[in-house]
Amino acid sequence: MPNLIKKEFLEELAKRFGAPRKLPGSESLFEVGSNAVRLYFRYSKRHPDNRTFFGIRKIDLQCLEGHPALLCFAWDGQREPLFVPFHEFEEIFAGLTPASDGQFKAQVFETQETTELYIANAGRFNVEGFMGWRVLEDFVQSSGLRVPELSHSQVQTLLGGIGFVKGFDIWIPSNDRLSLDRNLVPTLQLARELPSALAPIRNIAEEVDVIWLERGSGLPLAFYEVEHSTPIYSGLLRFNDVHLIFQKNTLRFGIVATHDRRSLFVRQLERPTFKASGLREVCTFLEYDNVYGWHQRMKEGGQQNEKKQTA
């Protein structure tokens, strides 16, 4: 049954948006439309009491970060697929610990009145507004952004802004701070000094373009190198040193560059040293367009929250 439902879903997807493009490394991740909206397809059979159960792999969610993306939930006999915008739940997943199998557990409760998404250890959320193909159609049509030509410093500013909105402390090298574009993120505040948690890699960390730090503890969460024109290999070596010293698969590493450098990133990451260390499994590539779009969605989400609070 799951294969049949997935097959029918992909056929309908192709009719509406053209043939979907499967992302490497997963049987459940797809891109659709000219704006490359990412879809994460999950299926569950219908259990007693009208319940469904889904496993959501953390490693797959990381492939959605920074992209226009939707979580697609399908089950037996449903009215239409459920398309949940990933950015609306991104912070929730970021604050959870997956089960021992590397998956977050979720359920969908569908009644005549409404549809609710339950995420283990987070709670229930009304997702009725995300039911149906129209959600994906609207998302594909509206996800295209006119991205301005961005400089290295502007991309640094946007990455700092994204982390800041998420509630993290932000480190950007002292020598780069005067070049940041404060018009893009007027409220951005930066850590005055590196926390003691980064003492083992201080010389390396001082040069990393953007670091997200857990507020309060100072523990590192994510490292980003903006490779505007500099060699991607040098950024990967820096990440590799950090990865070997900390030995934490929860750390995120991102090489950020223009789309034409993606193939170079892939080739460099295939080097035996990065395979052996495991960096290849935790380092991602982000295009400038993705960073800009990510920041726009975070900013719009914040503005909507402000309106709700003042309404």
C-alpha positions as CSV (number, residue, x, y, z in Angstrom):
1,M,0.0,0.0,0.0
2,P,2.7,2.6,0.8
3,N,4.4,2.1,-2.5
4,L,1.0,2.5,-4.3
5,I,0.1,5.7,-2.5
6,K,3.5,7.2,-3.1
7,K,3.3,6.2,-6.8
8,E,-0.1,7.9,-7.1
9,F,1.2,11.0,-5.3
10,L,4.2,11.3,-7.6
11,E,2.0,10.8,-10.7
12,E,-0.3,13.6,-9.5
13,L,2.7,15.8,-8.7
14,A,4.0,15.3,-12.2
15,K,0.6,16.3,-13.8
16,R,0.5,19.5,-11.8
17,F,4.1,20.7,-11.7
18,G,6.1,18.5,-14.1
19,A,8.2,15.5,-13.2
20,P,9.6,15.8,-9.7
21,R,13.4,15.6,-9.2
22,K,14.5,13.1,-6.5
23,L,17.3,14.4,-4.3
24,P,20.4,12.2,-3.8
25,G,20.7,10.1,-0.6
26,S,17.0,9.8,0.1
27,E,13.9,8.0,-1.3
28,S,11.6,10.6,0.2
29,L,13.1,14.0,-0.8
30,F,12.0,15.7,-4.0
31,E,12.2,19.1,-5.8
32,V,9.3,20.5,-7.8
33,G,8.7,23.6,-9.9
34,S,11.1,26.1,-11.4
35,N,11.7,27.5,-7.9
36,A,12.9,24.1,-6.7
37,V,10.5,23.7,-3.8
38,R,11.6,20.8,-1.7
39,L,9.1,18.1,-0.6
40,Y,9.7,15.5,2.2
41,F,7.1,12.7,1.6
42,R,6.1,10.6,4.6
43,Y,3.4,7.8,4.6
44,S,1.5,6.0,7.3
45,K,-1.2,3.5,7.2
46,R,-4.4,4.3,9.2
47,H,-4.4,2.7,12.6
48,P,-7.3,2.1,15.0
49,D,-8.9,5.3,16.4
50,N,-8.1,7.0,13.1
51,R,-4.5,7.5,14.0
52,T,-1.4,7.7,11.8
53,F,2.3,7.4,12.8
54,F,5.2,9.0,11.0
55,G,9.0,8.8,11.4
56,I,10.8,12.0,10.4
57,R,14.5,11.6,9.9
58,K,16.6,14.4,11.3
59,I,19.2,14.0,8.5
60,D,16.4,14.5,5.9
61,L,15.1,17.7,7.7
62,Q,18.6,19.1,7.5
63,C,18.3,18.9,3.7
64,L,15.3,21.2,3.9
65,E,17.0,24.0,5.9
66,G,17.4,27.2,3.9
67,H,15.1,26.0,1.1
68,P,11.5,26.7,0.4
69,A,10.2,23.3,1.7
70,L,7.1,21.4,2.7
71,L,6.6,18.3,4.8
72,C,4.1,16.1,2.9
73,F,2.0,13.6,5.0
74,A,0.0,10.9,3.3
75,W,-2.1,8.1,4.7
76,D,-4.7,5.6,3.6
77,G,-8.0,7.1,2.5
78,Q,-7.1,10.7,3.1
79,R,-9.0,13.6,1.4
80,E,-5.9,15.2,0.0
81,P,-2.2,15.3,1.0
82,L,-1.2,17.4,4.0
83,F,1.5,20.0,3.1
84,V,3.1,21.6,6.2
85,P,5.6,24.5,5.6
86,F,8.8,23.4,7.1
87,H,9.9,26.9,8.2
88,E,6.9,27.1,10.5
89,F,8.1,24.0,12.5
90,E,11.8,24.3,12.0
91,E,12.5,25.8,15.4
92,I,10.3,23.1,17.1
93,F,12.3,20.3,15.5
94,A,15.6,22.1,16.3
95,G,14.7,22.0,20.0
96,L,13.9,18.3,20.1
97,T,16.0,15.2,20.4
98,P,15.3,12.4,18.0
99,A,14.6,8.9,19.1
100,S,17.5,6.3,19.0
101,D,16.7,5.5,15.3
102,G,17.4,9.2,14.4
103,Q,13.8,10.0,13.8
104,F,11.3,12.4,15.3
105,K,7.9,10.8,15.9
106,A,4.7,12.4,14.7
107,Q,1.0,11.6,14.3
108,V,-1.8,13.2,12.4
109,F,-5.3,13.2,13.8
110,E,-8.0,13.7,11.2
111,T,-11.6,14.3,12.2
112,Q,-14.6,15.8,10.5
113,E,-13.9,19.1,12.3
114,T,-10.2,19.5,11.8
115,T,-6.8,18.0,11.3
116,E,-4.1,18.1,13.9
117,L,-0.4,17.3,13.8
118,Y,1.1,15.9,17.0
119,I,4.9,16.0,17.4
120,A,6.2,13.9,20.2
121,N,7.5,16.0,23.2
122,A,6.3,19.2,21.5
123,G,2.5,19.0,21.4
124,R,-0.5,19.3,19.0
125,F,-0.9,21.8,16.2
126,N,-3.9,22.6,14.1
127,V,-2.9,22.0,10.5
128,E,-6.2,22.1,8.8
129,G,-5.2,25.1,6.7
130,F,-2.4,23.1,5.1
131,M,-4.6,20.4,3.7
132,G,-4.9,20.0,-0.1
133,W,-3.0,20.5,-3.3
134,R,-3.8,24.2,-3.3
135,V,-1.3,24.7,-0.5
136,L,1.5,23.3,-2.7
137,E,0.3,25.3,-5.7
138,D,0.3,28.5,-3.7
139,F,3.7,27.7,-2.3
140,V,5.3,27.0,-5.7
141,Q,3.8,30.2,-7.2
142,S,4.9,32.4,-4.3
143,S,8.3,30.9,-3.4
144,G,10.2,32.6,-6.2
145,L,12.3,35.5,-4.9
146,R,14.1,38.2,-6.7
147,V,17.5,37.8,-5.1
148,P,19.8,40.8,-5.3
149,E,23.5,40.3,-6.1
150,L,25.0,39.7,-2.7
151,S,28.5,40.3,-1.4
152,H,30.4,38.1,1.0
153,S,29.7,40.5,3.9
154,Q,26.0,40.7,3.1
155,V,25.7,36.9,3.2
156,Q,27.5,36.9,6.5
157,T,25.0,39.5,7.7
158,L,22.0,37.4,6.6
159,L,23.4,34.2,8.2
160,G,23.9,36.1,11.4
161,G,20.4,37.5,11.2
162,I,18.8,34.0,10.7
163,G,20.6,32.7,13.8
164,F,19.7,35.7,15.8
165,V,16.0,35.4,15.0
166,K,16.3,31.7,16.1
167,G,17.5,32.9,19.5
168,F,21.2,32.1,19.2
169,D,24.2,34.1,20.0
170,I,26.2,35.0,16.9
171,W,29.9,35.2,16.4
172,I,31.4,37.0,13.4
173,P,35.2,37.7,13.2
174,S,36.1,41.1,14.6
175,N,37.8,42.1,11.4
176,D,34.6,41.6,9.4
177,R,32.1,43.4,11.6
178,L,32.5,46.9,10.1
179,S,31.7,45.5,6.7
180,L,28.4,44.0,7.7
181,D,25.3,45.4,6.0
182,R,23.2,46.6,9.0
183,N,20.4,47.7,6.7
184,L,19.6,44.0,6.1
185,V,19.4,43.1,9.8
186,P,19.2,46.3,11.9
187,T,18.6,44.4,15.1
188,L,21.5,42.0,14.8
189,Q,23.6,41.7,18.0
190,L,27.0,39.9,18.1
191,A,28.9,38.1,20.8
192,R,31.6,40.3,22.1
193,E,34.0,37.4,22.6
194,L,34.2,33.7,22.0
195,P,32.8,31.6,24.8
196,S,35.0,29.3,26.8
197,A,33.4,26.3,25.2
198,L,35.3,27.1,22.1
199,A,38.7,27.4,23.9
200,P,40.0,24.1,22.3
201,I,39.5,25.6,18.8
202,R,39.9,29.3,19.5
203,N,42.4,29.9,16.7
204,I,40.1,28.2,14.2
205,A,36.9,29.7,15.5
206,E,38.1,33.3,15.4
207,E,38.4,32.9,11.6
208,V,35.1,31.2,10.9
209,D,32.7,33.5,9.0
210,V,29.6,32.9,11.2
211,I,29.1,30.7,14.3
212,W,25.7,30.1,15.9
213,L,26.0,29.6,19.7
214,E,23.5,28.3,22.2
215,R,22.4,31.3,24.2
216,G,23.5,31.0,27.8
217,S,25.8,28.0,27.5
218,G,27.9,29.3,24.6
219,L,28.0,25.8,23.1
220,P,28.5,25.8,19.3
221,L,25.6,24.8,17.2
222,A,26.5,25.7,13.6
223,F,29.5,26.9,11.6
224,Y,29.2,28.6,8.3
225,E,31.9,29.6,5.8
226,V,31.0,32.0,3.0
227,E,33.2,31.0,0.1
228,H,32.6,34.0,-2.3
229,S,35.8,33.5,-4.2
230,T,38.1,31.8,-1.7
231,P,38.9,28.0,-2.1
232,I,36.2,25.8,-0.7
233,Y,38.8,23.3,0.3
234,S,40.2,25.7,3.0
235,G,36.8,26.0,4.6
236,L,36.3,22.3,4.6
237,L,39.7,21.8,6.3
238,R,38.7,24.2,9.0
239,F,35.4,22.4,9.6
240,N,37.3,19.1,9.6
241,D,39.5,20.2,12.5
242,V,36.5,21.4,14.5
243,H,34.6,18.1,13.7
244,L,37.6,16.0,14.8
245,I,38.1,17.9,18.1
246,F,34.4,18.1,19.2
247,Q,33.3,14.7,17.8
248,K,29.6,15.7,17.9
249,N,27.3,14.8,15.0
250,T,24.8,17.4,16.3
251,L,27.0,20.2,15.0
252,R,26.1,21.7,11.7
253,F,28.6,22.8,9.1
254,G,27.7,24.8,6.0
255,I,29.6,26.0,3.0
256,V,27.8,28.9,1.5
257,A,28.5,30.0,-2.1
258,T,26.9,30.8,-5.5
259,H,25.1,27.9,-7.2
260,D,27.9,27.5,-9.8
261,R,30.3,26.3,-7.0
262,R,28.0,23.4,-5.9
263,S,29.8,20.8,-8.1
264,L,33.2,22.0,-6.7
265,F,31.9,21.5,-3.2
266,V,30.7,17.9,-4.0
267,R,34.1,17.0,-5.5
268,Q,36.1,18.4,-2.6
269,L,33.9,16.7,0.0
270,E,34.5,13.4,-1.7
271,R,38.2,13.5,-0.6
272,P,39.1,10.4,1.5
273,T,40.0,12.6,4.5
274,F,36.5,14.0,4.7
275,K,34.9,10.6,4.2
276,A,37.1,9.1,7.0
277,S,36.4,11.8,9.5
278,G,32.6,11.8,8.8
279,L,32.5,15.5,7.8
280,R,30.8,14.5,4.6
281,E,27.8,13.3,6.6
282,V,27.3,16.6,8.5
283,C,28.4,19.3,6.1
284,T,25.9,20.9,3.7
285,F,26.0,23.3,0.8
286,L,23.9,26.5,0.8
287,E,23.4,28.7,-2.2
288,Y,23.2,32.5,-1.7
289,D,19.6,32.4,-3.0
290,N,18.7,29.9,-0.2
291,V,20.2,32.1,2.5
292,Y,18.3,35.1,1.2
293,G,15.0,33.2,1.0
294,W,15.6,31.6,4.4
295,H,16.1,35.1,5.9
296,Q,13.0,36.5,4.2
297,R,10.8,33.7,5.6
298,M,12.2,34.1,9.1
299,K,11.7,37.8,8.9
300,E,8.1,37.5,7.6
301,G,7.4,34.9,10.3
302,G,8.6,37.3,12.9
303,Q,6.5,40.1,11.6
304,Q,3.4,37.9,11.6
305,N,4.0,36.9,15.2
306,E,4.3,40.6,16.1
307,K,1.0,41.3,14.5
308,K,-0.7,38.5,16.4
309,Q,0.7,39.8,19.7
310,T,-0.5,43.3,19.0
311,A,-3.9,42.3,17.6
